[in-house]
Amino acid sequence: MIFNNDWDEQLKEETEKDYFQELRYKLAKEYKLHKVYPPKEDLFKALKLTPYEDTKVVILGQDPYHGPGQAHGLSFSVKPGVRIPPSLVNIYKELHSDLGVPIPNHGTLV
């Protein structure tokens, strides 16, 4: 089990494939040898926080955050106290102009 919820069943076949096992091995090695973002415990955070049954859409970011304190396993989100990245500022602006959603003063999407 990787996600500890219904994502495990949905992705079981995929996570058992050779390429996925090789990827897990490579990631484990990278975490031992280098500073890697997000922290290991935040890998797949979105899937751990939201059961498959409750998921309406999955958004994948093109360029992951790579600075200390930025990446924490959720596309476009940053931890509390971290400056809101330009990409998220743009998302907030679009949500506000299209739907009237108030613009938060933080970048945490949890």
For each residue, the residues with C-beta under 8 A, 3 or more apart:
1: 4 8
2: 7 8 11 15 44
3: 7 8 11 44 47 48
4: 1 8 48
5: 8 47 48 51 52
6: 9 10 51 52 53
7: 2 3 10 11 44 47 48 51 52
8: 1 2 3 4 5 11 12 15
9: 6 12 52
10: 6 7 52
11: 2 3 7 8 14 15
12: 8 9 15 16
13: 16 17
14: 11 17 20
15: 2 8 11 12 20
16: 12 13 20 21
17: 13 14 20 21
18: 21 22
19: 22 23
20: 14 15 16 17 23 24
21: 16 17 18 24 25
22: 18 19 25 26
23: 19 20 26 27
24: 20 21 27 28
25: 21 22 28 29
26: 22 23 29 30
27: 23 24 30 31 36 43
28: 24 25 31 32
29: 25 26 32 33
30: 26 27 33 34 36
31: 27 28 34 36 40
32: 28 29
33: 29 30
34: 30 31
35:
36: 27 30 31 39 40
37: 64 65 66 67 68 70 71
38: 42 43 45 64 71 72 73
39: 36 42 72
40: 31 36 43
41:
42: 38 39 45 71 72 73
43: 27 38 40 73
44: 2 3 7 47 48 73
45: 38 42 48 49 72 73 74
46: 49 50 58 73 74 75
47: 3 5 7 44 50 52
48: 3 4 5 7 44 45
49: 45 46 74 110
50: 46 47 54 55
51: 5 6 7 54 55
52: 5 6 7 9 10 47 55
53: 6
54: 50 51
55: 50 51 52 58
56:
57:
58: 46 55
59: 75 76
60: 75
61: 64 75 76 87
62:
63:
64: 37 38 61 71 75
65: 37 70 71 78 85
66: 37 70 71
67: 37 70 71
68: 37
69: 78 79 81 82
70: 37 65 66 67 78 79 82 85
71: 37 38 42 64 65 66 67
72: 38 39 42 45 77 78 79
73: 38 42 43 44 45 46
74: 45 46 49 77 109 110
75: 46 59 60 61 64
76: 59 61 85 87 88 91 107 109
77: 72 74 88 107 108 109 110
78: 65 69 70 72 82 83 84 85 88 107 108
79: 69 70 72 82 108
80: 106 108
81: 69
82: 69 70 78 79 107
83: 78 107
84: 78 88 89 92 106 107
85: 65 70 76 78 88 89 107
86: 89 90
87: 61 76 90 91
88: 76 77 78 84 85 91 92 107 109
89: 84 85 86 92 93
90: 86 87 93 94
91: 76 87 88 94 95
92: 84 88 89 95 96 101 103 104
93: 89 90 96 97 103
94: 90 91 97 98
95: 91 92 98 99 101 103
96: 92 93 99 100 101 102 103
97: 93 94
98: 94 95
99: 95 96
100: 96
101: 92 95 96
102: 96
103: 92 93 95 96
104: 92 107
105:
106: 80 84
107: 76 77 78 82 83 84 85 88 104
108: 77 78 79 80
109: 74 76 77 88
110: 49 74 77
